[in-house]
Protein backbone atom coordinates (compact mmCIF):
# COMPACT_ATOMS: atom_id res chain seq x y z
CA UNK A 1 0.00 0.00 0.00
CA UNK A 2 1.44 3.37 -1.04
CA UNK A 3 1.93 5.69 1.90
CA UNK A 4 0.73 9.26 1.52
CA UNK A 5 3.56 11.81 1.55
CA UNK A 6 3.83 13.75 4.82
CA UNK A 7 2.73 17.38 4.41
CA UNK A 8 5.42 19.93 5.07
CA UNK A 9 4.74 22.28 7.97
CA UNK A 10 5.07 26.07 7.63
CA UNK A 11 5.15 28.18 10.78
CA UNK A 12 4.17 31.82 10.30
CA UNK A 13 5.03 34.05 13.25
CA UNK A 14 2.99 37.23 13.05
CA UNK A 15 -0.66 37.58 12.08
CA UNK A 16 -0.61 40.90 10.24
CA UNK A 17 -0.94 41.35 6.46
CA UNK A 18 2.57 40.01 5.71
CA UNK A 19 2.06 36.88 7.79
CA UNK A 20 -1.45 36.22 6.51
CA UNK A 21 -0.36 36.71 2.91
CA UNK A 22 2.51 34.26 3.33
CA UNK A 23 0.15 31.82 5.05
CA UNK A 24 -2.28 31.97 2.14
CA UNK A 25 0.45 31.42 -0.44
CA UNK A 26 1.89 28.41 1.38
CA UNK A 27 -1.50 26.88 2.13
CA UNK A 28 -2.49 27.13 -1.53
CA UNK A 29 0.76 25.29 -2.32
CA UNK A 30 -0.39 22.42 -0.10
CA UNK A 31 1.58 23.00 3.09
CA UNK A 32 0.15 22.62 6.56
CA UNK A 33 0.26 26.19 7.86
CA UNK A 34 0.17 27.41 11.46
CA UNK A 35 -0.01 31.14 12.21
CA UNK A 36 1.10 32.36 15.64
CA UNK A 37 0.45 35.84 17.01
CA UNK A 38 0.90 37.39 20.43
CA UNK A 39 -2.38 39.36 20.31
CA UNK A 40 -5.85 37.93 21.04
CA UNK A 41 -6.99 38.62 17.45
CA UNK A 42 -5.37 38.93 14.04
CA UNK A 43 -4.62 41.92 11.83
CA UNK A 44 -4.99 44.60 14.48
CA UNK A 45 -2.72 47.16 12.83
CA UNK A 46 -4.34 46.34 9.48
CA UNK A 47 -7.74 47.13 10.97
CA UNK A 48 -6.48 50.37 12.51
CA UNK A 49 -4.98 51.46 9.18
CA UNK A 50 -8.37 50.92 7.55
CA UNK A 51 -10.41 53.00 9.95
CA UNK A 52 -10.12 56.09 7.78
CA UNK A 53 -10.28 54.22 4.48
CA UNK A 54 -7.99 51.29 3.74
CA UNK A 55 -5.39 52.46 1.21
CA UNK A 56 -4.32 49.25 -0.54
CA UNK A 57 -1.98 50.59 -3.20
CA UNK A 58 -1.65 53.40 -5.75
CA UNK A 59 -2.60 53.74 -9.41
CA UNK A 60 0.25 55.97 -10.61
CA UNK A 61 2.76 54.91 -13.24
CA UNK A 62 5.26 52.19 -12.33
CA UNK A 63 8.21 54.58 -12.54
CA UNK A 64 6.60 57.18 -10.29
CA UNK A 65 5.31 54.49 -7.94
CA UNK A 66 8.75 52.98 -7.47
CA UNK A 67 10.35 56.39 -6.93
CA UNK A 68 8.40 56.69 -3.66
CA UNK A 69 10.64 54.06 -2.06
CA UNK A 70 13.77 56.18 -2.34
CA UNK A 71 16.91 54.35 -1.28
CA UNK A 72 14.83 51.27 -0.34
CA UNK A 73 14.06 50.62 -4.01
CA UNK A 74 17.39 48.88 -4.56
CA UNK A 75 16.28 46.05 -2.26
CA UNK A 76 12.59 46.10 -3.21
CA UNK A 77 12.70 46.65 -6.97
CA UNK A 78 12.52 43.05 -8.18
CA UNK A 79 9.86 42.13 -5.61
CA UNK A 80 7.65 45.05 -6.67
CA UNK A 81 8.02 43.91 -10.29
CA UNK A 82 6.88 40.40 -9.39
CA UNK A 83 4.03 41.59 -7.19
CA UNK A 84 2.89 45.00 -8.55
CA UNK A 85 -0.16 47.10 -7.71
CA UNK A 86 -2.51 45.27 -10.08
CA UNK A 87 -1.92 41.99 -8.27
CA UNK A 88 -2.96 43.60 -4.96
CA UNK A 89 -6.14 44.85 -6.63
CA UNK A 90 -6.85 41.43 -8.13
CA UNK A 91 -6.24 39.76 -4.76
CA UNK A 92 -8.68 42.09 -2.96
CA UNK A 93 -11.33 41.65 -5.62
CA UNK A 94 -10.82 37.90 -5.44
CA UNK A 95 -11.96 38.18 -1.84
CA UNK A 96 -15.16 39.89 -2.98
CA UNK A 97 -13.89 43.37 -2.13
CA UNK A 98 -14.23 45.55 -5.21
CA UNK A 99 -11.91 48.54 -5.40
CA UNK A 100 -11.89 52.08 -6.77
CA UNK A 101 -9.32 54.75 -7.50
CA UNK A 102 -9.73 57.92 -5.45
CA UNK A 103 -9.13 61.45 -6.70
CA UNK A 104 -5.55 61.29 -5.39
CA UNK A 105 -4.83 58.11 -7.36
CA UNK A 106 -4.93 55.94 -4.25
CA UNK A 107 -6.70 52.59 -4.47
CA UNK A 108 -9.32 51.69 -1.84
CA UNK A 109 -11.85 48.91 -1.32
CA UNK A 110 -15.34 50.25 -1.97
CA UNK A 111 -16.27 49.35 1.60
CA UNK A 112 -13.58 51.89 2.69
CA UNK A 113 -12.79 49.67 5.68
CA UNK A 114 -10.41 46.84 6.45
CA UNK A 115 -12.84 44.72 8.45
CA UNK A 116 -14.87 43.22 5.55
CA UNK A 117 -11.67 42.33 3.69
CA UNK A 118 -10.06 40.82 6.79
CA UNK A 119 -13.17 38.71 7.53
CA UNK A 120 -13.20 37.37 3.97
CA UNK A 121 -9.46 36.75 4.13
CA UNK A 122 -9.61 34.80 7.39
CA UNK A 123 -12.53 32.77 6.06
CA UNK A 124 -10.46 31.84 3.00
CA UNK A 125 -7.49 30.89 5.19
CA UNK A 126 -9.69 28.70 7.35
CA UNK A 127 -11.07 26.98 4.26
CA UNK A 128 -7.49 26.34 3.16
CA UNK A 129 -6.84 24.62 6.49
CA UNK A 130 -4.68 27.31 8.07
CA UNK A 131 -4.77 27.11 11.88
CA UNK A 132 -4.08 29.89 14.37
CA UNK A 133 -2.47 30.05 17.79
CA UNK A 134 -3.01 33.39 19.53
CA UNK A 135 -1.70 35.09 22.68
CA UNK A 136 1.75 33.62 22.20
CA UNK A 137 4.90 35.70 22.07
CA UNK A 138 7.83 34.41 20.07
CA UNK A 139 11.03 34.29 22.16
CA UNK A 140 13.52 32.88 19.66
CA UNK A 141 14.84 29.32 19.32
CA UNK A 142 15.95 26.67 21.78
CA UNK A 143 19.30 24.86 21.54
CA UNK A 144 17.84 22.37 19.08
CA UNK A 145 16.64 25.14 16.78
CA UNK A 146 12.95 24.83 17.60
CA UNK A 147 10.88 27.99 18.16
CA UNK A 148 10.14 29.11 21.70
CA UNK A 149 6.95 30.86 22.77
CA UNK A 150 5.69 32.49 25.95
CA UNK A 151 2.02 31.62 26.41
CA UNK A 152 -0.36 33.89 28.24
CA UNK A 153 -2.23 32.15 31.03
CA UNK A 154 -5.55 32.94 29.36
CA UNK A 155 -4.63 31.63 25.90
CA UNK A 156 -7.65 29.70 24.68
CA UNK A 157 -7.03 29.17 20.96
CA UNK A 158 -5.62 25.78 19.95
CA UNK A 159 -3.90 25.12 23.29
CA UNK A 160 -1.92 22.11 22.05
CA UNK A 161 -1.29 23.28 18.52
CA UNK A 162 2.36 24.17 19.13
CA UNK A 163 3.18 21.21 21.34
CA UNK A 164 5.91 19.26 19.60
CA UNK A 165 5.50 21.30 16.41
CA UNK A 166 8.63 20.99 14.27
CA UNK A 167 8.24 23.31 11.29
CA UNK A 168 9.98 22.56 8.03
CA UNK A 169 10.05 26.25 7.19
CA UNK A 170 9.39 29.43 9.20
CA UNK A 171 8.38 32.90 8.07
CA UNK A 172 8.82 35.80 10.49
CA UNK A 173 6.33 38.62 9.90
CA UNK A 174 6.29 40.45 13.21
CA UNK A 175 5.99 44.03 11.95
CA UNK A 176 8.05 47.04 12.94
CA UNK A 177 8.15 48.86 16.26
CA UNK A 178 5.61 51.65 15.85
CA UNK A 179 2.39 50.12 17.21
CA UNK A 180 3.17 48.28 20.47
CA UNK A 181 -0.42 48.28 21.67
CA UNK A 182 -1.47 46.57 18.43
CA UNK A 183 1.31 43.98 18.53
CA UNK A 184 4.19 45.64 16.66
CA UNK A 185 6.65 46.36 19.45
CA UNK A 186 9.95 45.31 17.87
CA UNK A 187 10.91 43.00 20.73
CA UNK A 188 11.79 40.34 18.17
CA UNK A 189 15.05 42.24 17.62
CA UNK A 190 16.56 40.71 20.78
CA UNK A 191 16.37 37.02 19.76
CA UNK A 192 17.39 37.83 16.20
CA UNK A 193 20.44 39.75 17.36
CA UNK A 194 21.33 36.81 19.61
CA UNK A 195 21.08 34.55 16.55
CA UNK A 196 23.65 36.65 14.70
CA UNK A 197 21.22 38.50 12.42
CA UNK A 198 22.39 41.95 11.31
CA UNK A 199 19.92 44.63 12.40
CA UNK A 200 19.67 48.37 11.87
CA UNK A 201 18.21 50.59 14.63
CA UNK A 202 14.51 51.38 14.51
CA UNK A 203 13.65 54.95 13.61
CA UNK A 204 10.18 56.50 13.28
CA UNK A 205 8.77 57.06 9.81
CA UNK A 206 5.55 58.63 8.56
CA UNK A 207 5.56 60.61 11.74
CA UNK A 208 4.97 64.18 12.86
CA UNK A 209 7.69 66.70 13.60
CA UNK A 210 8.37 68.58 16.81
CA UNK A 211 8.49 72.37 16.50
CA UNK A 212 8.57 74.54 19.65
CA UNK A 213 5.63 76.85 18.98
CA UNK A 214 5.17 80.31 20.40
CA UNK A 215 2.15 80.90 22.63
CA UNK A 216 0.09 82.64 19.89
CA UNK A 217 0.64 79.75 17.48
CA UNK A 218 -0.59 77.17 20.01
CA UNK A 219 -4.08 78.67 19.66
CA UNK A 220 -4.20 77.08 16.19
CA UNK A 221 -3.45 73.53 17.35
CA UNK A 222 -5.88 71.14 15.69
CA UNK A 223 -6.36 73.30 12.59
CA UNK A 224 -5.69 71.81 9.13
CA UNK A 225 -3.41 73.12 6.40
CA UNK A 226 -4.82 72.11 3.02
CA UNK A 227 -3.33 72.10 -0.48
CA UNK A 228 0.16 73.07 0.66
CA UNK A 229 3.63 72.12 -0.56
CA UNK A 230 6.36 71.26 1.93
CA UNK A 231 10.08 71.10 1.19
CA UNK A 232 13.11 69.72 2.99
CA UNK A 233 16.27 70.45 1.04
CA UNK A 234 15.53 69.66 -2.60
CA UNK A 235 12.69 67.24 -1.79
CA UNK A 236 9.22 68.75 -2.21
CA UNK A 237 5.82 67.18 -1.66
CA UNK A 238 2.24 68.41 -1.89
CA UNK A 239 -0.63 67.48 0.37
CA UNK A 240 -2.14 68.36 3.71
CA UNK A 241 -0.95 68.74 7.28
CA UNK A 242 -2.29 69.47 10.73
CA UNK A 243 -0.99 71.80 13.42
CA UNK A 244 -0.56 69.95 16.72
CA UNK A 245 0.49 71.14 20.14
CA UNK A 246 3.93 69.74 19.48
CA UNK A 247 4.46 70.60 15.82
CA UNK A 248 3.06 69.35 12.52
CA UNK A 249 1.75 66.03 11.24
CA UNK A 250 -0.07 64.72 8.18
CA UNK A 251 0.67 63.28 4.77
CA UNK A 252 2.73 66.19 3.47
CA UNK A 253 5.00 65.89 6.52
CA UNK A 254 5.12 62.09 6.63
CA UNK A 255 6.39 61.88 3.06
CA UNK A 256 9.51 63.80 4.10
CA UNK A 257 10.43 61.55 7.03
CA UNK A 258 13.65 60.21 5.41
CA UNK A 259 14.90 63.69 4.53
CA UNK A 260 14.06 65.02 7.99
CA UNK A 261 15.84 62.08 9.65
CA UNK A 262 18.96 62.74 7.58
CA UNK A 263 18.89 66.47 8.31
CA UNK A 264 18.43 65.91 12.04
CA UNK A 265 21.27 63.41 12.07
CA UNK A 266 23.46 66.20 10.70
CA UNK A 267 22.41 68.50 13.53
CA UNK A 268 19.56 70.71 12.35
CA UNK A 269 16.47 70.38 10.19
CA UNK A 270 14.24 72.94 8.55
CA UNK A 271 11.11 72.57 6.51
CA UNK A 272 9.64 75.19 4.19
CA UNK A 273 5.92 75.53 3.51
CA UNK A 274 4.41 77.04 0.38
CA UNK A 275 0.83 77.94 1.26
CA UNK A 276 -0.09 78.73 -2.36
CA UNK A 277 1.76 76.21 -4.52
CA UNK A 278 -0.84 76.71 -7.25
CA UNK A 279 0.17 80.36 -7.73
CA UNK A 280 3.47 81.80 -8.90
CA UNK A 281 5.07 84.38 -6.68
CA UNK A 282 4.43 87.09 -9.30
CA UNK A 283 0.70 86.37 -9.43
CA UNK A 284 0.56 86.36 -5.63
CA UNK A 285 2.32 89.75 -5.58
CA UNK A 286 -0.44 91.03 -7.85
CA UNK A 287 -3.16 89.80 -5.49
CA UNK A 288 -1.45 91.31 -2.47
CA UNK A 289 -0.96 94.66 -4.25
CA UNK A 290 -4.70 95.35 -4.12
CA UNK A 291 -5.66 98.26 -1.83
CA UNK A 292 -5.95 97.18 1.78
CA UNK A 293 -8.47 99.84 2.78
CA UNK A 294 -9.53 99.68 6.40
CA UNK A 295 -8.85 95.97 6.74
CA UNK A 296 -6.36 94.68 9.25
CA UNK A 297 -3.19 93.28 7.74
CA UNK A 298 -4.27 89.72 8.63
CA UNK A 299 -7.66 90.11 6.95
CA UNK A 300 -6.09 91.67 3.90
CA UNK A 301 -3.61 88.80 3.55
CA UNK A 302 -6.30 86.18 4.22
CA UNK A 303 -8.56 87.53 1.47
CA UNK A 304 -5.99 88.63 -1.07
CA UNK A 305 -3.76 85.55 -0.79
CA UNK A 306 -6.60 83.11 -0.13
CA UNK A 307 -4.99 81.50 2.91
CA UNK A 308 -6.39 80.61 6.32
CA UNK A 309 -5.72 82.30 9.66
CA UNK A 310 -3.70 79.20 10.65
CA UNK A 311 -1.48 79.68 7.61
CA UNK A 312 -1.03 83.36 8.41
CA UNK A 313 -0.06 82.43 11.96
CA UNK A 314 2.60 80.07 10.60
CA UNK A 315 3.93 82.79 8.29
CA UNK A 316 4.21 85.02 11.35
CA UNK A 317 5.89 82.19 13.27
CA UNK A 318 8.51 81.87 10.53
CA UNK A 319 9.15 85.62 10.69
CA UNK A 320 9.53 85.96 14.47
CA UNK A 321 5.94 87.04 14.95
CA UNK A 322 5.52 89.75 12.35
CA UNK A 323 4.25 89.81 8.78
CA UNK A 324 6.71 91.51 6.41
CA UNK A 325 5.84 94.81 4.77
CA UNK A 326 5.11 95.14 1.08
CA UNK A 327 3.39 92.79 -1.41
CA UNK A 328 6.61 91.19 -2.68
CA UNK A 329 7.98 90.43 0.76
CA UNK A 330 4.58 89.08 1.80
CA UNK A 331 4.32 86.87 -1.25
CA UNK A 332 7.79 85.48 -0.65
CA UNK A 333 6.98 84.75 3.02
CA UNK A 334 3.72 82.97 2.11
CA UNK A 335 5.53 80.74 -0.38
CA UNK A 336 8.62 80.23 1.78
CA UNK A 337 7.60 79.90 5.44
CA UNK A 338 10.64 78.19 6.95
CA UNK A 339 10.35 76.49 10.35
CA UNK A 340 13.01 74.82 12.47
CA UNK A 341 12.35 71.19 13.41
CA UNK A 342 13.93 70.00 16.65
CA UNK A 343 13.06 66.30 16.32
CA UNK A 344 10.66 63.75 14.94
CA UNK A 345 7.87 62.45 17.14
CA UNK A 346 8.71 59.15 18.85
CA UNK A 347 8.11 55.59 17.73
CA UNK A 348 4.86 55.49 19.69
CA UNK A 349 3.47 58.24 17.43
CA UNK A 350 4.79 56.84 14.13
CA UNK A 351 2.70 55.12 11.48
CA UNK A 352 5.65 52.96 10.45
CA UNK A 353 9.33 52.42 11.18
CA UNK A 354 12.52 52.27 9.23
CA UNK A 355 15.24 49.95 10.46
CA UNK A 356 14.98 46.28 11.40
CA UNK A 357 16.47 43.28 9.62
CA UNK A 358 19.15 44.53 7.23
CA UNK A 359 18.82 43.33 3.66
CA UNK A 360 22.42 42.19 3.91
CA UNK A 361 21.16 39.62 6.47
CA UNK A 362 18.83 37.92 3.95
CA UNK A 363 19.35 36.40 0.54
CA UNK A 364 17.33 37.26 -2.55
CA UNK A 365 14.54 34.94 -1.38
CA UNK A 366 14.26 36.74 2.00
CA UNK A 367 15.87 33.85 3.89
CA UNK A 368 18.05 34.70 6.88
CA UNK A 369 21.65 33.85 6.08
CA UNK A 370 22.20 33.05 9.76
CA UNK A 371 19.14 30.75 9.98
CA UNK A 372 18.53 28.58 6.90
CA UNK A 373 14.85 27.79 6.49
CA UNK A 374 13.77 31.01 8.25
CA UNK A 375 12.41 33.81 6.06
CA UNK A 376 11.46 37.42 6.82
CA UNK A 377 8.62 39.51 5.38
CA UNK A 378 6.96 42.88 5.77
CA UNK A 379 7.97 45.77 7.96
CA UNK A 380 10.52 43.71 9.90
CA UNK A 381 12.86 44.37 7.00
CA UNK A 382 14.78 47.64 6.78
CA UNK A 383 12.84 49.50 4.11
CA UNK A 384 10.92 52.74 4.20
CA UNK A 385 7.98 54.19 2.27
CA UNK A 386 5.42 56.98 2.64
CA UNK A 387 1.73 56.46 3.23
CA UNK A 388 -0.47 56.30 0.15
CA UNK A 389 -0.59 52.56 -0.48
CA UNK A 390 3.18 52.09 -0.66
CA UNK A 391 3.47 50.50 2.79
CA UNK A 392 0.95 47.73 2.12
CA UNK A 393 2.25 47.20 -1.41
CA UNK A 394 5.80 46.50 -0.19
CA UNK A 395 4.43 44.39 2.66
CA UNK A 396 2.60 42.14 0.19
CA UNK A 397 5.53 42.10 -2.23
CA UNK A 398 8.05 40.99 0.41
CA UNK A 399 5.61 38.43 1.81
CA UNK A 400 5.17 37.03 -1.68
CA UNK A 401 8.95 36.84 -2.07
CA UNK A 402 9.40 35.13 1.31
CA UNK A 403 6.63 32.58 0.69
CA UNK A 404 7.89 31.61 -2.75
CA UNK A 405 11.44 31.60 -1.45
CA UNK A 406 10.34 29.15 1.23
CA UNK A 407 8.69 26.91 -1.36
CA UNK A 408 11.83 26.88 -3.50
CA UNK A 409 14.00 26.13 -0.47
CA UNK A 410 11.79 23.18 0.51
CA UNK A 411 11.84 21.86 -3.06
CA UNK A 412 15.64 22.10 -3.20
CA UNK A 413 15.95 20.38 0.19
CA UNK A 414 13.85 17.46 -1.08
CA UNK A 415 16.03 17.10 -4.17
CA UNK A 416 19.34 16.98 -2.31
N, C-alpha and C positions, 0 to 999 in steps of 0.2 A: 504494500500500500504506500503510495507516494505521500510523503509528509509535506504539509503546507509550509512554505517559507515563513520564518519568524519576521513579523513586522518590525522595522527599525523604529526606535523611539527618539522623538525630538522633544527636548525640553526648552520651552520659551520662558525666559525670566523677564517679566514686565508685561503688563496687560494694557498698554496704551496702543496708539495706532501702529507703531512700528512692530510691536510684538504680535498684535492681532493679525497684521498683514502677513508677517512671516508664518504665523500659525496656519493661516488659510492656504498659503502657497504649499506648505509642506503636507498639510492634510489632503489637499487635492492630489498631491503626488503619491499618496498612499501610506504615509507614515502615521504612526500613532503619536499624537501630539498632546502634550500637557503644558498648559499655561499657568505660571505661578505669578502671583502679585501680592504685594504686602498690604494693599488696601482691601476694604470689605466689598468693593465693587470695581468693575473694570472701566477703563476709559475716562477717568475722572477729569483729567486735564483736557481731553478731547471734548467732553461735554461743556466744560467751562469756556473753551475757545468758541464754541458754537452758540453761546447765549445771545450774542449780538448779531448772529448771522454767520454760519460756518463757511469760512473762506477756504475752499478746497484747493484751488490752483488759480492760474491767471491765463488769460487768452491772448496775451501779446505775442509778438513774433519770437521765434526760438532764440534769435541772437539777443534781443533785448531782455528776454526772460533770463537767459543764462548770465547776462551781465550783472544781474541783481546779486549774484553770489560772490562777487568780488574775488578776493584771493582764494576763497574756498572752491572756486570753479575747477581749479586744477585737479583736485581730488574727486569732485562730483561729476565732472563733465560726462564721462562715459556712462555713468549710471543714470543721468538725466536723459541721455540719448536713448537708452534702453527702455526707460520707464518715463516717458514724457507726459505732458499735461493731458493729452487726449486719453491716455490709458487710465488716468485717475477719473476722468469724466465717465468713461465707459464702465469702470468698476462701480462707481456710485449708481449709475443708471441700471446696472445689472442687479443691484440690490433694491430696485424699485424706487430709487430716489432721483427723479428727473432734476436736471440742472438748468441754470440760466446764467447769462453773462450780464453783470451789472454795468452801470454807466461808466465805472472806473476800469472796466475790463476784467474785474475779478469774477471768478466762477463760484456760484453758490448752489446748494440744493434748493429747490423751490420751497421746501418746508422752512428754509432759513434757520434750521436748528440741527444740532447734532444728534439729538435723542432718537428721532425716527430711524436715521441711518445706523446708529449704533445698535438699536434693537434688531433691525433686519440683519446686520452683520453678525451679531451674536447668535441669532437663530440659524444662520447659514453655518457658522462654525460648529454649533451643536449637531446639526444634521450631518456634518462631515465627521463627527465623532470626536471632536476636540473636547478635552476635559479641562477643568479649571480648579486650581487650588488657591484659595484666597487667604488673606491675613498671614502671609508668610514672608518674612524678610530674608533675602539672600545674604549669606555671610561669607561666601567664598567656597573653597574646596577643602576637603579633608586630605589626609596624607596619601590616600589611595586615589585621589583625583575626583572623588564624587562630591556633588554639590551639597553644601550645608545650608540649613534654613533655621531661623528662629520662628517658632510658632506661637502666636498669641493664644492665651488660655481659652479665649472664646471662639477660636476658629471652628467653624461648623461645616465648611464645604469640603467634601471628599477627604475626610480625616486621614485615611490610610493610603491616599493616592501616591504619596511620595515615599512611602515606606519601601525600602529596598529598590527604589527606582534607579536604574543604571542607564542613563541616556546614551544613545549612540552619537548624538550631535546636540549641541546647546547653542541657542541664540540669546544673547544678552540685549535687552531693549528696555533699559531702566530709566531712560529720559535724562535730562540735564539736572540742574540744581536750582531751578528758579521757582518751583511750586512745591515746597515741602509739605504743605497741608493736603495737597492732592496726590502725593506719592513721589514726586520728583525732588529728592533731597540730596542727591549726589553722594550718598554715603557708600555707594558701590566703589568709589575711588580707592578706599582703603584696602579691600581685598585684592583689587586689580594691581595696585602698586606693590603689594606684598608678593604677587605672582610674577613680578618683573615686567609689567606692562607699562610702556611709556605714556605718561599723562601730561597734559598741559593744564595750567591752573584755570579754574572756572572764572569767567568774568561776565557781568550782566550785559545782555543785549536786548534790543527793542525795549528800551527803558527810558524813563524820564531823566532830565538833567537837574542838578541842584544849582540854583542861582540865588544869592542872598539879596532878596528884594528889600527895597525901601518900604517904609510904613505906608505911604500913599499907594504904592503898587499892590500891596497885600489886599486892598479893598476890591481888587478885580479877580481874586482867586476864584476859580470855578467858571470863569468866562471863557468862551471859545474864541479861537482865532481861525477864521475860515479863508480858504483860497489864498494862502500865503506861499512864499518860497523861502526856504531856509538853506543857508550855505555854511559849510565848514571847510576852510581852505578852498580848493577848486571843486569840491563836491557840492552839488546843488540839488535839492529835491522840492517838489511842490506837494501841498496837501493841507492838512489841518493840524492844529495843536490846541492845547488847553493850558491856561495858567493855573498852577497849583500854589499852595502855600510855600512849597519848597523850590519851585522852579517852573519847568515846562514839561509837558508830556504830550503824546499823540503821534500819529503816523509820520508826520513830517519830521519829528524829532527822532523817532525810533530808527528811521531809515539811515540816520547819520551816526548810529552807535559805533561802528568801527572807526570812523574818522575821529569822533570825539574821544574814544579810548586811546587812540594813537597820540592825539594832541595832549591829552592829560598825562600820558606817560612821559611826554617831553617836558612837562612842567606846567603848561597853561593852555586852556582851550577857550576859544571864542566862537560864537555862532552869530550869523548875520541874518536878519529877517527883512524880506522885501514884502511889504504889506499890500503892494499893488503890482504884482508881477505881470499883470495883463496890460499895464500901461508903461510906455517908455518914460524916462525921466523928463524929456522935453514936453510931452503931452501933459504930464502931471504939473509941471511948472505953469503951463497955460491955465489949468484948472485953478491952481492956487493964486494966480495973478488977478483973479476976479475981485472986485471991490469987497472989502470985508464989512463995510457999513458999521452998524452998532453991535454986531455979533462979537462974542468973546472969541479969543484966538482958537480955543478948543472947538467951539461950534463951527467956526469958519473952516478949520481943517477937516472936521468930521464931514461937513457937507461938500466942500470943494474936492477933497481927496477921496471921499467915499469910503472912509475907514471908521471903525468903531471906537468908542471911548477907551476900550481896553487896549486897542492898538495905539491910540494916542498916548496912553499912559506908558506903554513900552517904549515909544519913541522918546518920551521925556526921560524915562529910566536910562536909556542909552546915552542921553545928553546931560546927565547929572541934574535932572529935574526940570530943565527948561527947554521949551521949543525954540529952535533957532529962528532968527529974523530973516525975512525975505523969502519969496516963492522958491527960488533955486535952492537955497539952503534947506528949506522945509522939504522940498521934493527929494533931495538927496538923503535926508534923515529918514524919511518914510520908506525909502527903498534900500536903506543901508543901516538899519537899527542894529548895532553890534552890542552883544551882551557877553559878559565874562561868565564862564561855567567853572564852578569850583570842583565838581565831581559828578559822576553818574549816580543815580539812585542805586540802592543795594540789590543784591540777588533776590531778596524777598519781594521786591517791587518789579522785577523784570519779567517780561513775557517769555523770554528764552535766554539761553546762555551760550556763550562761546567757550571753548576749552573742552576738556574731557580726554577721551582716548585719541592719541595722536595717530594720524594716518600712517605714520612710519611704523606704528605698532601692529598694523594689519596688512594682509596681502591684498591683491586686487579683488579677491572674493570676499573681503571683510572678515577673514579669519585672523584671530590673534596669532601672531608669530610665536608668542610665548606659550600658547595653549592650543595646540592642534585640536581641531574638532569643535572649537568655541568661536562663534562669530558675533559680531557687534553690529547693531543697526540703530538708526534714528539719531536723536539728539545726544546720545552718549558720545558720539564721534565729534571731533573738533572741527566743526564747520559752523558757518554763521550765515544768516539770511534775514532780510527784513520781513515784516508782516506783509500780507497781500496774497497769500497762497503759496509763497515760496518755502515756508517752513514745512507745511504738510507735504508739499511736492517732494522735497528732499528726504523727508522721513519715509515716504513710500518708496522712493527710488533706492535708498540704502537698504531698506528692509527687503525689497525685491532682490537686490544684489546679494545680501546675506543668505536669504533662503535658497536661491539658486546656487550660490557657492557651497552651501551645506549639502545640497543634493549631489553636486559634482564630487565633492569630497567623499561622500558615502559611496558613490559609484566607483571612484578610484580605489577606495579601500577594499571593496569587494573584489576588484580585479587584480589585486596584488597579493 
